[in-house]
Amino acid sequence: MAELTYREAVAAGIAQEMARDDRVVFLGEDIAAAGGVFKATVGLLDQFGPLRVRDTPISEQAILGAAMGAAMTGLRPIAEIMFSDFLAVCWDMVANQIAKSRYMTNGQLECPLVIRTANGGGSRFGAQHSQSVENWAMAIPGIKVVAPSNAADVKGLLAAAIRDPDPVLFFEHKSLYATKCEVPDGEHVDELGTARVLRRGDDVTILALAAMVPRALAAAQKLEDEDGVSATVVDIRSLVPLDTRTILAEVSRTGRAVTVEENPRLCGWGAEIASIIADEIFYDLDGPVVRITTPHIPLPSADHLEDLAMPSVDRIVATIRARVD
């Protein structure tokens, strides 16, 4: 085991798969000599050269168009969109072309493509560079959606995404790049569509994703220390495929579910999970599913307003405290 930062794990996962398979290529803005705007791809150009690690013009449509064509003709490209907000610029390519290529060709073409992007708030980048947009992607049939919360998951899930035969949107959270944890040495490949129970309690199940996972864990500890409330914390990790088996088992066991979502409340991923819980295990619940979200507003750039808008440890604690007898 080696301790890596979240950003170092990105480079480690890409390097592992590029070394393993010479069909894997990597393209995006400033990803080569500059090592990426968040320094998550440092060293890849030196290791694999300019034919496989390519800087592109500032054109999200060009990046994804080239990556889609490469995927259709036998390569396994990784394309970086610098900020997830910029997916709006090339959403036709994602939603109408990449997501539907296998379906529209009756399976004659595969599109093994990973789109990496920096997602989420907390870094004071303002309303156009801080959105949490994983719920956009979740709504499009044909795309797998992954959002890791720690460095070990980054490496393992990124490797799994690169090996997958279908397009995967891989959301890396900007505020997590500097965080560290132990990452397995050597080849590390995880499984898409699997949630992970990080903490097991008896009174409530907290379902969280990406940067909300460490906040959920901190809130769970605070609830136990101050109120004697025992909380389970589930890291969703993958929205598509969604590990409903783990989610339903843990919610059924505690009888209460709370989602912690960074995305705006309207049509957030927690609404879909709440619907599934209501359909499948309604009579196991001791109360309604509770959603803790960002309000349906553009995210402010002022530090205190951004912190107020996003779910915080204190808001998670206060919300659960009010719901659990």
C-alpha positions in Angstrom: 0.0 0.0 0.0 1.2 3.5 -0.8 -0.4 6.8 0.4 -1.5 8.8 -2.6 -3.5 12.0 -3.1 -6.7 11.8 -5.0 -5.0 13.7 -7.9 -2.0 11.3 -7.9 -4.4 8.4 -8.0 -5.9 9.8 -11.3 -2.5 9.7 -12.9 -1.8 6.2 -11.4 -5.0 4.8 -12.7 -4.4 6.2 -16.2 -0.8 5.0 -16.3 -1.7 1.5 -15.1 -4.2 1.1 -18.0 -2.0 2.8 -20.7 0.9 0.5 -19.7 -1.4 -2.5 -19.9 -3.1 -1.7 -23.2 -1.5 0.3 -26.0 -5.0 1.1 -27.4 -5.6 3.5 -24.5 -4.9 7.1 -25.5 -5.5 10.3 -23.6 -6.5 13.7 -24.9 -7.7 17.1 -23.5 -6.7 20.7 -22.9 -3.4 21.1 -21.1 -3.2 17.5 -20.0 0.2 16.8 -21.5 3.2 19.1 -20.7 1.2 21.1 -18.1 0.0 18.0 -16.3 -3.6 19.2 -16.2 -5.0 22.3 -14.8 -5.5 20.5 -11.4 -2.1 18.7 -11.8 -3.9 15.3 -12.0 -2.0 14.1 -15.1 1.6 15.0 -14.2 4.2 12.6 -15.7 2.0 10.9 -18.3 3.5 12.7 -21.3 7.0 11.7 -20.2 6.0 8.1 -19.7 3.9 7.5 -22.8 4.9 10.2 -25.3 3.0 12.7 -27.5 1.3 10.2 -29.7 -0.7 8.8 -26.8 -1.0 11.8 -24.5 -2.2 14.7 -26.7 -3.0 18.3 -25.9 -6.0 19.6 -27.8 -7.4 23.0 -28.9 -9.9 24.7 -26.5 -12.9 23.0 -28.0 -15.0 20.5 -26.0 -16.8 19.4 -29.2 -13.5 18.7 -30.9 -12.2 16.7 -27.9 -15.2 14.5 -27.7 -15.7 14.2 -31.4 -12.1 12.9 -31.8 -12.5 10.6 -28.8 -15.7 9.1 -30.1 -14.2 8.5 -33.5 -11.2 6.9 -31.9 -13.4 4.6 -29.8 -15.4 3.5 -32.8 -12.3 2.6 -34.7 -10.7 0.4 -32.1 -8.9 2.6 -29.6 -9.9 3.1 -25.9 -9.7 6.9 -25.4 -9.8 8.9 -22.2 -11.0 12.4 -22.9 -10.8 15.2 -20.3 -13.3 18.0 -20.1 -11.6 20.5 -17.8 -14.7 21.5 -15.7 -17.9 19.5 -15.7 -19.8 22.7 -16.3 -18.3 22.6 -19.8 -20.2 19.5 -20.7 -23.0 21.8 -21.5 -21.0 23.0 -24.5 -20.8 19.5 -26.0 -23.9 17.9 -24.5 -25.3 17.0 -28.0 -22.1 14.9 -28.6 -22.5 13.2 -25.2 -26.3 12.7 -25.1 -27.2 12.1 -28.7 -24.0 10.6 -30.2 -21.8 8.9 -27.7 -24.6 7.5 -25.5 -26.5 6.1 -28.4 -23.9 4.8 -30.8 -24.2 1.1 -29.8 -28.0 1.3 -29.9 -28.2 3.2 -33.2 -25.9 0.7 -34.9 -27.6 -2.4 -33.4 -24.5 -3.3 -31.6 -22.2 -3.1 -34.6 -20.2 -0.3 -33.0 -18.9 -0.1 -29.4 -17.8 3.2 -27.8 -15.3 2.3 -25.0 -14.7 5.9 -24.0 -14.1 7.5 -20.6 -14.9 11.2 -20.2 -13.1 12.5 -17.1 -14.1 15.9 -15.7 -13.6 18.0 -12.5 -17.0 18.3 -10.8 -18.5 20.2 -7.8 -18.1 23.2 -5.6 -16.2 24.3 -2.5 -13.3 25.8 -4.3 -14.6 29.3 -4.9 -14.8 29.0 -8.7 -18.2 30.6 -9.1 -21.5 29.6 -10.6 -20.1 28.6 -14.0 -17.2 26.4 -12.7 -18.6 24.8 -9.6 -21.7 22.9 -10.6 -22.3 19.4 -9.5 -23.8 17.9 -12.7 -23.8 14.1 -12.2 -27.6 14.2 -12.2 -27.5 15.5 -15.8 -25.5 12.4 -16.9 -27.7 10.1 -14.9 -30.7 11.1 -16.9 -29.2 9.9 -20.3 -29.6 6.3 -21.2 -26.4 4.7 -22.5 -23.9 6.4 -20.2 -22.4 5.0 -17.0 -21.8 7.5 -14.2 -19.1 7.2 -11.6 -18.1 9.7 -8.8 -15.3 8.4 -6.4 -14.8 9.9 -2.9 -11.2 8.8 -2.2 -7.9 8.0 -3.9 -8.2 4.2 -3.8 -11.6 4.3 -5.5 -10.2 6.8 -8.1 -7.6 4.4 -9.2 -9.7 1.3 -9.1 -12.9 2.7 -10.6 -10.9 4.6 -13.3 -9.3 1.4 -14.4 -12.7 -0.4 -14.5 -14.1 2.5 -16.5 -11.3 2.4 -19.1 -11.8 -1.4 -19.5 -15.6 -1.1 -19.9 -17.0 -1.5 -23.4 -19.4 1.4 -23.0 -19.0 5.2 -22.4 -18.4 6.2 -18.8 -18.6 9.7 -17.4 -16.1 9.9 -14.5 -16.6 12.8 -12.1 -13.6 13.8 -10.1 -14.4 16.2 -7.3 -12.2 19.3 -7.3 -12.2 19.8 -3.5 -10.9 16.2 -3.0 -7.8 16.4 -5.2 -5.5 17.1 -2.2 -7.0 14.4 0.1 -4.9 11.3 0.8 -5.5 7.6 1.5 -3.8 4.3 1.1 -4.0 2.9 -2.5 -3.2 -0.7 -3.4 0.1 -1.2 -5.1 0.3 -2.9 -8.5 -2.7 -3.5 -10.6 -5.9 -2.3 -8.9 -9.2 -2.7 -10.7 -12.5 -2.1 -8.9 -16.1 -2.9 -10.1 -18.5 -0.3 -11.5 -22.0 -0.3 -10.1 -21.0 -1.2 -6.5 -21.7 0.9 -3.5 -19.6 0.6 -0.3 -20.7 0.6 3.3 -18.1 2.7 5.1 -19.7 2.6 8.5 -22.4 0.5 9.9 -25.0 1.7 12.5 -28.5 0.9 13.6 -30.5 4.1 13.6 -30.2 5.7 10.2 -28.6 5.1 6.8 -26.8 8.1 5.2 -26.4 7.8 1.4 -23.7 10.1 0.0 -21.5 10.6 -3.1 -18.1 12.1 -3.8 -17.2 15.1 -1.5 -20.3 14.5 0.6 -19.0 11.2 1.8 -16.3 12.6 4.2 -18.9 15.0 5.4 -21.4 12.2 6.0 -18.8 10.3 7.9 -17.9 13.3 10.1 -21.6 13.9 10.7 -22.1 10.2 11.7 -19.3 10.4 14.2 -20.7 13.7 15.7 -24.1 12.2 16.0 -22.7 9.2 17.9 -20.5 11.3 20.2 -23.2 13.9 21.0 -26.5 12.1 20.7 -25.8 8.4 20.8 -27.3 8.1 17.3 -25.7 5.2 15.4 -25.5 5.9 11.6 -24.6 3.7 8.6 -22.8 5.6 5.8 -23.0 4.2 2.3 -20.7 5.6 -0.4 -22.9 5.4 -3.6 -19.7 5.6 -5.8 -21.7 4.8 -9.0 -25.0 6.3 -10.1 -25.2 4.2 -13.3 -25.2 1.3 -12.7 -26.8 1.9 -9.3 -26.2 -0.6 -6.5 -29.8 -0.8 -5.3 -29.2 -4.1 -3.6 -26.7 -2.5 -1.1 -28.8 0.6 -0.7 -32.1 -1.2 0.0 -30.5 -3.7 2.4 -28.9 -1.0 4.5 -32.0 1.2 4.5 -34.2 -1.7 5.3 -32.0 -2.6 8.2 -32.1 0.8 9.9 -35.5 1.9 8.8 -34.4 5.4 7.9 -32.7 6.9 4.9 -31.0 10.3 4.4 -29.4 11.3 1.1 -26.6 13.9 1.1 -26.4 15.5 -2.3 -24.3 18.3 -3.6 -26.4 18.7 -6.8 -29.3 21.2 -6.7 -32.4 19.7 -5.1 -34.7 19.6 -8.2 -34.2 16.3 -10.0 -31.2 15.4 -7.9 -30.0 11.7 -7.8 -31.4 11.4 -4.3 -35.0 11.8 -5.7 -34.5 8.7 -7.8 -33.1 6.7 -4.9 -36.0 7.9 -2.7 -38.5 6.7 -5.3 -36.8 3.3 -5.5 -36.9 3.0 -1.7 -40.6 3.9 -1.6 -41.4 1.3 -4.3 -39.3 -1.5 -2.9 -39.2 -1.3 0.9 -41.9 1.2 1.9 -43.1 -0.9 4.8 -39.6 -1.2 6.3 -39.4 2.5 6.8 -39.8 4.2 10.1 -40.2 7.6 8.5 -40.0 9.4 5.1 -36.7 9.5 3.1 -35.0 12.8 3.9 -32.9 14.7 1.2 -30.2 17.1 2.2 -29.2 19.1 -0.9 -27.9 22.3 -2.3 -30.8 24.7 -3.0 -32.0 25.1 -6.5 -29.7 28.1 -7.1 -26.5 29.0 -9.0 -23.7 28.3 -6.6 -22.3 31.5 -5.1 -18.6 32.4 -5.4 -18.4 34.3 -2.0 -16.9 31.8 0.4 -19.4 32.1 3.2 -22.4 31.9 0.8 -21.0 28.9 -1.0 -20.4 27.1 2.3 -24.0 28.0 3.4 -25.5 26.6 0.2 -23.7 23.3 0.2 -24.6 20.5 2.6 -22.3 20.9 5.7 -21.5 18.5 8.6 -23.6 20.7 10.9 -26.6 20.7 8.6 -26.4 16.9 8.2 -26.3 16.5 12.0 -29.1 18.9 12.7 -31.4 17.4 10.0 -30.9 13.8 11.3 -31.1 14.9 14.9 -34.5 16.4 14.2 -35.7 13.2 12.5 -34.4 10.4 14.8 -36.2 9.9 18.1 
